[in-house]
């Protein structure tokens, strides 16, 4: 399933003429995001969405949603694990 989605995204990117960002671009973006830490995680996710999906077209909207969901799930699991065994 993921391979099919990856192929579709690659084909879409090639059709649109978008290029993958360089490591330097990604590093500088996250450095700027770290310095502009205003509004907490919700504001940062919105800033990331605006930059990565809408302006730069680094990710497709579906792919961005999948990544955000995975990160939130990982944080939730870690929180509950620590809470349970910290007693």
C-alpha positions in Angstrom: 0.0 0.0 0.0 2.8 2.4 0.9 4.7 1.6 -2.2 1.7 2.4 -4.4 1.2 5.7 -2.6 5.0 6.5 -3.0 4.8 5.7 -6.7 1.8 8.0 -7.1 3.5 10.8 -5.2 6.6 10.5 -7.2 4.7 10.6 -10.5 2.7 13.6 -9.2 5.9 15.4 -8.2 7.5 14.7 -11.6 4.4 16.0 -13.4 4.3 19.2 -11.3 8.0 19.7 -11.7 8.7 19.8 -8.0 12.1 18.8 -6.7 13.0 17.3 -3.4 14.5 19.9 -1.0 18.2 19.8 -0.2 19.3 18.9 3.3 20.4 22.5 3.7 17.0 23.8 2.9 15.4 21.4 5.3 17.9 22.2 8.0 17.5 25.9 7.7 13.7 25.6 7.7 13.7 23.6 11.0 16.3 26.0 12.5 14.0 28.9 11.7 11.0 27.0 13.1 12.9 26.3 16.3 13.7 30.0 16.7 10.1 31.0 15.9 8.7 28.9 18.7 5.5 30.9 19.2 2.2 29.3 20.1 3.3 25.8 20.9 2.9 22.6 19.0 -0.4 23.4 17.3 1.0 26.6 15.8 4.1 24.9 14.7 2.2 22.1 12.9 0.2 24.8 11.1 3.4 26.6 10.2 4.9 23.4 8.9 1.8 22.6 6.9 1.8 26.0 5.3 5.5 25.9 4.4 5.9 22.2 3.5 2.6 21.5 1.7 1.2 24.7 0.4 4.2 26.9 -0.4 7.1 24.6 -1.1 5.2 21.4 -2.1 7.7 19.3 -0.3 5.0 16.9 0.8 1.5 16.1 -0.3 -1.3 16.8 2.1 -2.1 13.1 2.7 1.6 12.3 3.4 1.9 15.2 5.8 -1.2 14.0 7.7 0.2 10.5 8.0 3.5 11.8 9.4 1.8 14.1 11.9 -0.5 11.2 13.1 2.5 8.9 13.6 4.4 11.4 15.6 1.3 12.2 17.8 0.7 8.5 18.3 4.3 7.9 19.4 4.2 10.7 21.9 0.9 9.5 23.3 2.3 6.0 23.8 5.4 7.2 25.4 3.4 9.5 27.8 1.2 6.6 28.9 4.1 4.2 29.3 6.0 6.7 31.5 2.9 7.5 33.5 2.1 3.9 34.2 5.6 2.8 35.3 6.7 6.0 37.1 4.6 5.2 40.1 
